[in-house]
Amino acid sequence: MKQRRVFVGAMLALWVAVAGTASATPQLYPTGPAEDSAFVRFVQAMPDAVIVEAERGAKVTLTPEQRDTPWQAVAARTPLRATLRAMGRQESVSVTVQPGEFVTVAAVPDTSSGWRLVQGREKPTDFSALKVSLGVLNASARCPSASVKVAGRDTVVLANVSGATVQRRQLNAVPLAVALWCGEQSVGQAVDLGVLRAGQRWTLLVVDEGASARLIPILDRMP
């Protein structure tokens, strides 16, 4: 447990240093005690704004220009409730985060209802200040097995990510463009992440687009 707390604390300190000055995103929930560190964030993948409102009235508006909230430290094992509003309807969610866990709540396109919520959970087990952390959260209903390859090459970065799950790995800090594969088929447009910087943490969100799917890159942010 002590090693877990040291590991999470090291990640938090480095991400703050890498991110620099944070945006003035409202604090949606009370921060949890250090010995029980857990993290949550909200992400939207739609062309219209999404309003996220927590139980106590704190709220934030996510737009296509700013799709995500920073990761927020919260109390572990405590239900966190929120209401998300978009496209003329609302949906409520309750999230309980375990110690050392990072949970993403994503509002993503859905052909039947316009949009739906997907939760992605991960417990990072490795971290290097000299590497880049790249993850894939598969929030697509049309791509049940998602893989990411280096664009224009057959080099696999992450493979066979099933629905509502997250896979992650460490990469060298190099220029990188990636392409999405659903099964054995390349879909969507390649995404250029530019020159990756050591200590950065990226999440590639896989979402439905028409009859296919695409990647949305998210540069993870700490408060």
FIKOL-506535 format. One record per residue: residue in one letter; residue number from 1; x, y, z of N, C-alpha, C in turn. Coordinates in steps of 0.05 Angstrom, whole numbers, plus 32768, in hexadecimal, padded with zeros to 4 digits. Each point is the difference from the previous one (the first is absolute). Last residue first. Example, Ala and Ser with C-alpha at 12.3 -4.5 7.8 and 13.67 -1.06 7.14 Angstrom:
# residues 2
<r "S" 2 <8101 7FD3 808E> <8010 8018 8001> <7FF1 8016 800E>>
<r "A" 1 <8006 7F8D 7FFF> <7FEE 8018 8000> <8012 8018 8000>>
This chain:
# residues 223
<r "P" 223 <7F9C 8179 7F10> <7FF7 801A 8009> <8018 8013 8002>>
<r "M" 222 <800A 7FB3 7FB8> <7FFC 8000 801D> <7FF8 801C 8008>>
<r "R" 221 <7FF8 7FC7 7F9D> <8007 8018 800F> <7FFB 7FFB 801E>>
<r "D" 220 <800D 7FCA 7F97> <7FF7 8000 801C> <800B 8017 800F>>
<r "L" 219 <7FE9 7FF7 7F98> <8018 8004 8010> <7FF8 8003 801D>>
<r "I" 218 <7FCE 7FD0 7FA9> <7FFD 8010 8018> <801B 8001 800F>>
<r "P" 217 <7FD2 7FE4 7F97> <8016 8001 8013> <7FFA 8013 8017>>
<r "I" 216 <7FC2 7FC1 7FBC> <8002 801B 800A> <8017 8000 8015>>
<r "L" 215 <7FDD 7FBC 7FA8> <800F 8006 8018> <7FFE 801D 8007>>
<r "R" 214 <7FB6 7FBB 7FCA> <8017 8012 7FFD> <800E 8004 801B>>
<r "A" 213 <7FB1 7FBF 7FC0> <800A 800B 801A> <8018 8011 7FFA>>
<r "S" 212 <7FA0 7FDD 7FC7> <801C 7FF8 8006> <8008 800B 801B>>
<r "A" 211 <7FAE 8013 7FCF> <8001 7FE3 8001> <801C 7FF5 8007>>
<r "G" 210 <7FEC 8060 8020> <7FF1 7FF4 7FEB> <7FFF 7FE2 8003>>
<r "E" 209 <803D 801A 8040> <7FFC 8016 7FED> <7FF2 7FF4 7FE8>>
<r "D" 208 <8020 7FE5 806F> <7FF2 7FFB 7FE7> <7FFF 801A 7FEF>>
<r "V" 207 <8053 7FEF 8044> <7FE3 8006 8001> <7FF4 7FFA 7FE5>>
<r "V" 206 <805E 7FFA 8044> <7FF4 7FF4 7FE8> <7FE2 8004 8002>>
<r "L" 205 <805B 8034 802D> <7FE4 7FF7 8004> <7FF5 7FF6 7FE5>>
<r "L" 204 <8065 800E 8031> <7FF2 8000 7FE7> <7FE4 7FF4 8004>>
<r "T" 203 <804C 8032 8043> <7FEB 7FEC 7FFD> <7FF3 8003 7FE5>>
<r "W" 202 <8064 801F 8036> <7FEB 8003 7FEC> <7FEC 7FE9 8003>>
<r "R" 201 <8056 8036 8037> <7FED 7FE9 8002> <7FE9 8006 7FEC>>
<r "Q" 200 <8070 8023 8015> <7FE4 8004 7FF8> <7FF0 7FE6 8003>>
<r "G" 199 <8060 8008 8010> <7FEE 8007 8017> <7FE4 8005 7FF8>>
<r "A" 198 <8049 800F 7FB6> <8003 7FEF 8017> <7FEF 8009 8017>>
<r "R" 197 <7FE2 8016 7F9C> <8012 800A 8015> <8002 7FED 8017>>
<r "L" 196 <7FE5 7FFE 7F8E> <7FF9 7FF9 801C> <8016 800A 8013>>
<r "V" 195 <7FE2 8024 7F9D> <8017 7FF7 800E> <7FF9 7FFB 801E>>
<r "G" 194 <7FAF 7FF8 7FBC> <8017 8012 8000> <8018 7FF3 800E>>
<r "L" 193 <7FA8 7FDA 7FEA> <8004 8009 801B> <8018 8014 8003>>
<r "D" 192 <7FB8 7FDB 7FB0> <801B 8008 8005> <8002 800C 801C>>
<r "V" 191 <7FBB 7FB7 7FCB> <8002 8017 8013> <801E 8005 8006>>
<r "A" 190 <7FBF 7FCF 7FAB> <8017 7FFF 8013> <8000 8019 8011>>
<r "Q" 189 <7FA2 7FDD 7FDA> <8018 800E 7FF8> <8016 7FFC 8014>>
<r "G" 188 <7FAF 7FB6 7FEE> <8004 801C 8008> <801A 800B 7FF6>>
<r "V" 187 <8001 7F98 8005> <7FE8 8012 7FFE> <8008 801C 8009>>
<r "S" 186 <8027 7F94 7FE1> <8007 801B 8007> <7FE8 8013 7FFC>>
<r "Q" 185 <8000 7F92 8015> <7FFB 8016 7FED> <8008 801B 800B>>
<r "E" 184 <7FFD 7FA5 802A> <8015 8000 7FEC> <7FFD 8017 7FEC>>
<r "G" 183 <7FD6 800A 805E> <8005 7FE6 7FF6> <8018 8002 7FED>>
<r "C" 182 <7FED 8057 800B> <7FEB 7FF0 800D> <8002 7FE4 7FF5>>
<r "W" 181 <8047 8059 8009> <7FF7 7FE8 7FF3> <7FEA 7FF2 8010>>
<r "L" 180 <8037 8068 7FF6> <7FED 7FED 800D> <7FFA 7FE9 7FEE>>
<r "A" 179 <805B 8045 8008> <7FE8 7FF9 7FF1> <7FF0 7FEB 800F>>
<r "V" 178 <8053 8053 8011> <7FF5 7FE6 8005> <7FE6 7FFC 7FEF>>
<r "A" 177 <8065 803C 8010> <7FE5 8001 7FF4> <7FF5 7FE4 8002>>
<r "L" 176 <8059 803A 802F> <7FEF 7FE8 7FFC> <7FE5 8008 7FF4>>
<r "P" 175 <806F 801F 8023> <7FE8 8007 7FF1> <7FF0 7FE7 7FFA>>
<r "V" 174 <8037 7FF9 8059> <8006 8003 7FE4> <7FE8 800C 7FF1>>
<r "A" 173 <8022 7FD7 8062> <7FF6 801A 7FF9> <800A 8007 7FE4>>
<r "N" 172 <7FE9 7F9A 8024> <8015 8014 8000> <7FF5 801B 7FF7>>
<r "L" 171 <7FC0 7FBB 8033> <800D 8003 7FE7> <8017 8014 8003>>
<r "Q" 170 <7FB5 7FBA 803C> <8014 8016 8000> <800E 8000 7FE5>>
<r "R" 169 <7F97 7FDF 8017> <801C 7FF7 7FFF> <8012 8019 8000>>
<r "R" 168 <7F90 7FD6 800D> <8013 8015 8001> <801C 7FF5 7FFF>>
<r "Q" 167 <7F8A 7FEE 7FF7> <801B 7FF5 7FFF> <8014 8017 7FFF>>
<r "V" 166 <7F90 7FF1 801D> <8017 8010 7FFA> <8019 7FEF 7FFF>>
<r "T" 165 <7F8C 7FF4 7FF1> <8018 7FFA 800E> <8017 8012 7FF7>>
<r "A" 164 <7FA3 7FF8 7FDC> <8000 800B 801B> <8018 7FF6 8011>>
<r "G" 163 <7FF8 7FC7 7FAA> <7FEF 8016 8007> <8001 8007 801D>>
<r "S" 162 <8058 7FD1 7FD6> <7FE3 7FFB 7FFF> <7FF0 8018 800A>>
<r "V" 161 <8063 7FF2 7FD0> <7FF4 800D 8017> <7FE2 7FFD 7FFE>>
<r "N" 160 <8052 7FDF 7FC8> <7FE9 7FF2 8009> <7FF5 800B 801A>>
<r "A" 159 <8060 8025 7FEC> <7FF0 7FEE 7FF0> <7FE8 7FF5 800F>>
<r "L" 158 <8053 8054 7FF5> <7FEF 7FF2 8013> <7FEC 7FEF 7FF0>>
<r "V" 157 <8049 8021 7FD1> <8005 800F 8019> <7FF1 7FF3 8017>>
<r "V" 156 <8027 7FDB 7F9C> <7FEA 8001 8012> <8009 800F 801A>>
<r "T" 155 <8020 8000 7F94> <800A 7FFF 801B> <7FE9 8005 8014>>
<r "D" 154 <8007 8002 7F9C> <7FF2 7FE9 800D> <800A 7FFC 801C>>
<r "R" 153 <7FF7 805F 7FC3> <8011 7FE9 8005> <7FF0 7FEA 800D>>
<r "G" 152 <7FDE 8059 7FEB> <800F 7FF8 7FE8> <8012 7FE9 8003>>
<r "A" 151 <7FE4 802D 8059> <7FF3 8007 7FE7> <8013 7FF9 7FE9>>
<r "V" 150 <7FFF 7FCA 805D> <800D 8018 7FF5> <7FF6 8005 7FE4>>
<r "K" 149 <7FBC 7FCE 803E> <8019 7FFB 7FF4> <800D 801B 7FF9>>
<r "V" 148 <7FAC 7FD0 8040> <800D 8018 7FF7> <801B 7FF9 7FF5>>
<r "S" 147 <7F9A 7FCC 8015> <801D 8000 8001> <800A 801A 7FF5>>
<r "A" 146 <7F9D 7FCD 8027> <800F 8016 7FF4> <801E 7FFD 8004>>
<r "S" 145 <7F9C 7FCB 8002> <801C 7FFA 8005> <8011 8015 7FF2>>
<r "P" 144 <7FA2 8009 7FFD> <8003 7FF0 8018> <801C 7FF8 8008>>
<r "C" 143 <7FCB 804B 7FC7> <801B 7FF6 7FFE> <8006 7FEF 8019>>
<r "R" 142 <7FAE 802F 7FF3> <8005 7FF6 7FE5> <801C 7FF3 7FFD>>
<r "A" 141 <7FDF 802F 804E> <7FEF 7FE8 7FFD> <8005 7FF2 7FE6>>
<r "S" 140 <8044 8041 803F> <7FF1 7FFC 7FE7> <7FF0 7FE7 8001>>
<r "A" 139 <8045 8029 803D> <7FE5 8008 8006> <7FED 7FFD 7FE8>>
<r "N" 138 <8069 7FE7 8028> <7FED 7FF9 7FEB> <7FE4 8005 8009>>
<r "L" 137 <8066 8026 8018> <7FE6 7FFA 800D> <7FEC 7FFB 7FE9>>
<r "V" 136 <8072 8002 800C> <7FE9 7FFF 7FEE> <7FE8 7FF9 8011>>
<r "G" 135 <806A 802F 8012> <7FEB 7FED 8005> <7FEA 8001 7FEB>>
<r "L" 134 <806E 801F 801C> <7FEB 8001 7FEB> <7FEC 7FEA 8006>>
<r "S" 133 <805A 803A 802D> <7FEB 7FEB 8006> <7FE9 8004 7FEC>>
<r "V" 132 <8070 8017 7FFF> <7FE5 800B 7FFB> <7FEC 7FE9 8006>>
<r "K" 131 <8069 8011 802A> <7FEF 7FF4 7FEC> <7FE6 800F 7FFD>>
<r "L" 130 <8045 8010 8042> <800F 8001 7FE7> <7FEF 7FF6 7FE9>>
<r "A" 129 <7FE6 7FFF 805D> <8002 801C 7FF8> <800E 8004 7FE5>>
<r "S" 128 <7FC5 7FAA 8022> <801B 8009 7FFC> <8000 801D 7FF7>>
<r "F" 127 <7FBF 7FA7 802B> <8002 801C 7FF9> <801D 8007 7FFD>>
<r "D" 126 <7FB0 7FA9 8014> <801B 8009 7FFA> <8000 801D 7FF7>>
<r "T" 125 <7FB1 7FD2 801A> <8013 7FF0 800E> <801D 8007 7FFA>>
<r "P" 124 <7F90 8028 7FFE> <801B 8000 7FF5> <8014 7FF0 8011>>
<r "K" 123 <7F97 7FF7 7FF3> <8012 8003 8017> <801C 7FFF 7FF5>>
<r "E" 122 <7F95 8015 7FD5> <801B 7FF6 7FFF> <800F 8005 801A>>
<r "R" 121 <7F98 8007 7FC4> <800F 7FFE 801A> <801C 7FF5 7FFB>>
<r "G" 120 <7FA3 8032 7FCD> <8019 7FF2 7FFC> <8011 8000 8019>>
<r "Q" 119 <7F92 8010 7FDB> <8014 8003 8015> <8019 7FEF 7FF9>>
<r "V" 118 <7FA7 8032 7FC9> <8012 7FE9 8003> <8014 8006 8015>>
<r "L" 117 <7F9A 8027 7FD6> <8017 8002 8012> <800F 7FE6 8001>>
<r "R" 116 <7FC1 8032 7FAE> <7FFF 7FEE 8017> <8019 8004 8010>>
<r "W" 115 <7FBD 802D 7FA7> <8019 7FFD 800F> <7FFC 7FEE 8018>>
<r "G" 114 <7FC2 8005 7FB6> <800F 8019 7FFC> <801B 8000 800E>>
<r "S" 113 <7FBE 7FB6 7FF9> <7FF8 8015 8014> <800E 801B 7FFC>>
<r "S" 112 <800F 7FB3 7FC4> <7FE4 7FFD 8008> <7FF6 8018 8012>>
<r "T" 111 <805B 7FF6 7FDE> <7FEE 8002 7FE9> <7FE3 8000 8009>>
<r "D" 110 <8057 8028 8035> <7FF1 7FE7 7FFF> <7FEA 8003 7FEB>>
<r "P" 109 <8063 8035 802B> <7FE9 7FFD 7FEE> <7FF4 7FE5 8001>>
<r "V" 108 <8031 8025 8059> <8008 7FF9 7FE4> <7FE7 7FFD 7FEF>>
<r "A" 107 <802E 801E 8066> <7FE7 8003 7FF1> <8007 7FFD 7FE2>>
<r "A" 106 <8037 7FDD 805D> <8000 800B 7FE5> <7FE3 8001 7FF5>>
<r "V" 105 <8043 7FF4 805D> <7FE3 7FFF 7FF8> <7FFE 800F 7FE6>>
<r "T" 104 <8056 7FCE 8039> <7FF6 8014 7FEC> <7FE3 7FFB 7FFB>>
<r "V" 103 <804B 7FE6 8053> <7FE7 7FFA 7FF2> <7FF9 8018 7FED>>
<r "F" 102 <8055 7FCF 803F> <7FF9 8017 7FEF> <7FE8 7FF9 7FF0>>
<r "E" 101 <8031 7FD9 8063> <7FF2 7FFC 7FE6> <7FFB 801B 7FF3>>
<r "G" 100 <8026 7FEC 805A> <8013 7FFD 7FEB> <7FF4 7FFE 7FE4>>
<r "P" 99 <7FBE 7FEB 804C> <801A 800C 8005> <8013 7FFA 7FE9>>
<r "Q" 98 <7F9A 8000 7FE4> <8010 7FF1 8014> <801B 800E 8004>>
<r "V" 97 <7F9B 8027 7FE2> <801C 7FFC 7FF7> <800F 7FF2 8017>>
<r "T" 96 <7F95 8011 7FD9> <8010 7FFA 8018> <801C 7FF8 7FF7>>
<r "V" 95 <7FA4 8036 7FD5> <801A 7FF4 7FFC> <800D 7FFC 801B>>
<r "S" 94 <7F9D 8018 7FC9> <800C 7FFE 801A> <801A 7FEF 7FFC>>
<r "V" 93 <7FB5 803F 7FBF> <8014 7FEB 8003> <800A 8001 801D>>
<r "S" 92 <7FAC 8028 7FB5> <800E 8000 801A> <8013 7FE9 8001>>
<r "E" 91 <7FD2 803F 7FAD> <8005 7FE6 800A> <8010 8002 801A>>
<r "Q" 90 <7FBE 803F 7FB2> <8014 7FFD 8015> <8003 7FE3 8009>>
<r "R" 89 <7FDF 8043 7FA4> <7FFA 7FEC 8014> <8016 7FFF 8014>>
<r "G" 88 <8002 803A 7FB1> <7FE4 8001 8009> <7FF8 7FEA 8014>>
<r "M" 87 <805B 800D 7FDB> <7FED 7FFA 7FEB> <7FE3 7FFE 800A>>
<r "A" 86 <8040 7FFB 804F> <8008 8006 7FE5> <7FEA 7FF9 7FED>>
<r "R" 85 <8024 7FFA 8070> <7FEC 800A 7FEF> <800B 8007 7FE4>>
<r "L" 84 <8014 7FC5 8064> <800B 800B 7FE8> <7FE8 8008 7FEE>>
<r "T" 83 <8016 7FED 806F> <7FEC 8000 7FEB> <800D 800D 7FE7>>
<r "A" 82 <8026 7FC8 805F> <8000 8017 7FEE> <7FE9 7FFD 7FEC>>
<r "R" 81 <8034 7FD3 8062> <7FEA 8002 7FEE> <8002 8019 7FEF>>
<r "L" 80 <803D 7FB6 803F> <8000 801B 7FF5> <7FEB 8002 7FEB>>
<r "P" 79 <801B 7FBB 8058> <7FF1 8005 7FE8> <8001 801E 7FF8>>
<r "T" 78 <804F 7FCC 8035> <7FE9 8011 8006> <7FF1 8005 7FE6>>
<r "R" 77 <8057 7FD1 800D> <7FEA 7FF0 800B> <7FE7 8011 8008>>
<r "A" 76 <8057 803B 7FF7> <7FFB 7FE5 7FF6> <7FE9 7FF3 800E>>
<r "A" 75 <8014 806C 7FED> <7FFF 7FEB 8015> <7FFA 7FE5 7FF4>>
<r "V" 74 <8030 8047 7FC0> <7FE7 7FFE 800F> <8003 7FEB 8016>>
<r "A" 73 <8038 8040 7FAE> <8002 7FEE 8017> <7FE7 8001 8010>>
<r "Q" 72 <8008 8016 7F96> <7FFC 800B 801A> <8003 7FEB 8015>>
<r "W" 71 <801C 801A 7F92> <7FFC 7FEB 8014> <7FFD 800E 801B>>
<r "P" 70 <7FE2 803D 7FB0> <8019 7FF4 800B> <7FF8 7FE8 8012>>
<r "T" 69 <7FBD 8013 7FB2> <8008 800D 8019> <801C 7FF5 8008>>
<r "D" 68 <7FDB 8005 7F97> <8003 7FF1 8019> <8005 8012 8018>>
<r "R" 67 <7FF3 801B 7FA0> <7FEF 7FE8 8003> <8001 7FF4 801C>>
<r "Q" 66 <800F 805C 7FC6> <800A 7FF7 8019> <7FEF 7FE9 800A>>
<r "E" 65 <7FED 8021 7FAC> <801B 800D 8002> <800E 7FF8 801A>>
<r "P" 64 <7FA6 7FE4 7FEC> <8013 7FF2 7FEE> <801C 800C 8001>>
<r "T" 63 <7FC9 8009 8059> <7FFB 8007 7FE5> <8012 7FF1 7FED>>
<r "L" 62 <7FD5 8006 806D> <8014 7FF5 7FEF> <7FF8 8004 7FE3>>
<r "T" 61 <7FE9 802D 8067> <7FF7 7FFB 7FE5> <8017 7FF6 7FEE>>
<r "V" 60 <7FE5 7FFD 8070> <8013 8008 7FEC> <7FF4 7FF9 7FE5>>
<r "K" 59 <7FE5 800C 8074> <7FFC 7FF6 7FE4> <8015 800B 7FEE>>
<r "A" 58 <7FD5 7FF4 806E> <8017 8007 7FF0> <7FFC 7FF5 7FE4>>
<r "G" 57 <7FC2 7FEE 8048> <7FFB 8017 7FEF> <8018 8009 7FEF>>
<r "R" 56 <7FF5 7FB1 803D> <7FFF 8019 8010> <7FFE 8019 7FEE>>
<r "E" 55 <8006 7FA6 7FDA> <7FEA 8001 8013> <7FFD 801B 800E>>
<r "A" 54 <802E 8002 7FA0> <8003 7FEE 8017> <7FE9 8005 8013>>
<r "E" 53 <800A 800F 7F91> <7FF9 800D 801A> <8001 7FEB 8016>>
<r "V" 52 <801C 8017 7F91> <8003 7FEC 8016> <7FFA 800F 801A>>
<r "I" 51 <7FEB 800E 7F90> <8002 800C 801A> <8001 7FEA 8015>>
<r "V" 50 <8019 800B 7F92> <7FF6 7FEE 8015> <8004 800E 801A>>
<r "A" 49 <7FFD 801E 7F8E> <8009 8002 801C> <7FF2 7FEC 8012>>
<r "D" 48 <800C 7FE9 7F97> <7FF3 8014 8010> <800B 8000 801D>>
<r "P" 47 <801C 7FC1 7FBC> <8004 801A 7FF4> <7FF3 8017 8010>>
<r "M" 46 <802A 7FA5 802F> <7FEA 8008 7FEE> <8004 801B 7FF5>>
<r "A" 45 <802D 7FC6 8048> <8009 7FFA 7FE5> <7FEB 8008 7FEB>>
<r "Q" 44 <8025 8011 8071> <7FEA 7FFF 7FEC> <800B 7FFD 7FE4>>
<r "V" 43 <801C 7FEE 8071> <8009 8005 7FE4> <7FE7 7FFF 7FEF>>
<r "F" 42 <8025 8004 8070> <7FEA 7FFE 7FED> <800B 8008 7FE4>>
<r "R" 41 <802E 7FD4 8062> <7FFE 8016 7FED> <7FE8 7FFB 7FEE>>
<r "V" 40 <8039 7FDC 8063> <7FE9 7FFF 7FED> <8002 8018 7FED>>
<r "F" 39 <803C 7FC2 8054> <7FFD 8016 7FED> <7FE9 7FFB 7FED>>
<r "A" 38 <8033 7FE8 8068> <7FF1 7FF5 7FEA> <7FFA 8018 7FEE>>
<r "S" 37 <8038 7FE6 8063> <7FFF 800F 7FE7> <7FF1 7FF0 7FEB>>
<r "D" 36 <8013 7FFB 8065> <7FEB 7FF2 7FF2> <7FFC 800C 7FE4>>
<r "E" 35 <803E 8021 8042> <8004 7FE4 8002> <7FEB 7FEF 7FF1>>
<r "A" 34 <7FFD 8061 8004> <8017 7FF7 7FF1> <8003 7FE2 8001>>
<r "P" 33 <7F9E 802C 8008> <8018 8000 8010> <8017 7FF3 7FF0>>
<r "G" 32 <7FB2 802F 7FC7> <8003 7FEB 8013> <801A 8002 8010>>
<r "T" 31 <7FC0 8050 7FD4> <8018 7FF0 7FFB> <8003 7FEB 8016>>
<r "P" 30 <7FA0 8029 7FDB> <8015 8004 8015> <8018 7FEE 7FFA>>
<r "Y" 29 <7FC7 801C 7FAB> <7FFC 7FF0 8018> <8016 8007 8014>>
<r "L" 28 <7FF8 802F 7FAD> <7FE6 7FF4 8001> <7FFB 7FF1 801A>>
<r "Q" 27 <803B 8058 7FDE> <8004 7FE7 800F> <7FE5 7FF4 8004>>
<r "P" 26 <8019 8043 7FAB> <7FF5 7FFE 801B> <8006 7FE4 800D>>
<r "T" 25 <8041 8031 7FB9> <7FEA 7FED 7FFF> <7FF5 7FFD 801C>>
<r "A" 24 <8047 803D 7FD0> <7FF0 8004 8018> <7FE7 7FEF 7FFE>>
<r "S" 23 <8064 7FE8 7FD6> <7FE8 8010 7FFA> <7FEF 8001 8019>>
<r "A" 22 <806B 7FF2 8008> <7FE7 7FF2 7FFA> <7FEA 8014 7FF9>>
<r "T" 21 <8070 8002 7FF7> <7FE9 800E 800C> <7FE6 7FF3 7FF7>>
<r "G" 20 <804D 7FBF 7FF3> <8004 801C 8005> <7FE8 800C 800D>>
<r "A" 19 <8016 7FA2 7FE2> <7FE9 800F 7FF6> <8004 801E 8003>>
<r "V" 18 <8042 7FC1 8020> <7FFF 8000 7FE3> <7FE9 8012 7FF6>>
<r "A" 17 <800B 7FF5 805D> <8017 800E 7FF5> <7FFF 8001 7FE2>>
<r "V" 16 <7FBF 7FCE 802E> <7FFC 801D 8005> <8017 8010 7FF4>>
<r "W" 15 <8006 7FA4 7FFB> <7FEC 800A 7FED> <7FFA 801D 8005>>
<r "L" 14 <803B 7FD3 803B> <800C 8004 7FE6> <7FEC 800B 7FED>>
<r "A" 13 <7FE4 7FEB 8058> <8013 8016 8000> <800B 8005 7FE4>>
<r "L" 12 <7FC5 7FB7 800C> <7FF2 801A 8003> <8013 8016 7FFF>>
<r "M" 11 <8023 7FA9 7FFE> <7FF2 8007 7FE7> <7FF3 801B 8002>>
<r "A" 10 <8028 7FDE 804E> <8014 8007 7FEC> <7FF3 8008 7FE6>>
<r "G" 9 <7FC9 7FDE 8045> <8009 801B 8006> <8015 8009 7FEC>>
<r "V" 8 <7FDF 7FA9 7FF9> <7FEC 8013 7FF8> <8009 801C 8006>>
<r "F" 7 <803A 7FBC 801D> <7FFE 8000 7FE3> <7FEB 8014 7FF6>>
<r "V" 6 <800B 7FF1 805D> <8017 800E 7FF5> <7FFE 8002 7FE2>>
<r "R" 5 <7FBE 7FCF 802C> <7FFD 801C 8006> <8017 8010 7FF5>>
<r "R" 4 <8003 7FA2 7FF7> <7FEB 800B 7FEF> <7FFD 801E 8005>>
<r "Q" 3 <803C 7FCF 8037> <800B 8004 7FE5> <7FEB 800C 7FEE>>
<r "K" 2 <7FE4 7FE9 8056> <8011 8017 8001> <800C 8006 7FE4>>
<r "M" 1 <7FCC 7FB3 800B> <7FEF 8018 8000> <8011 8019 8000>>
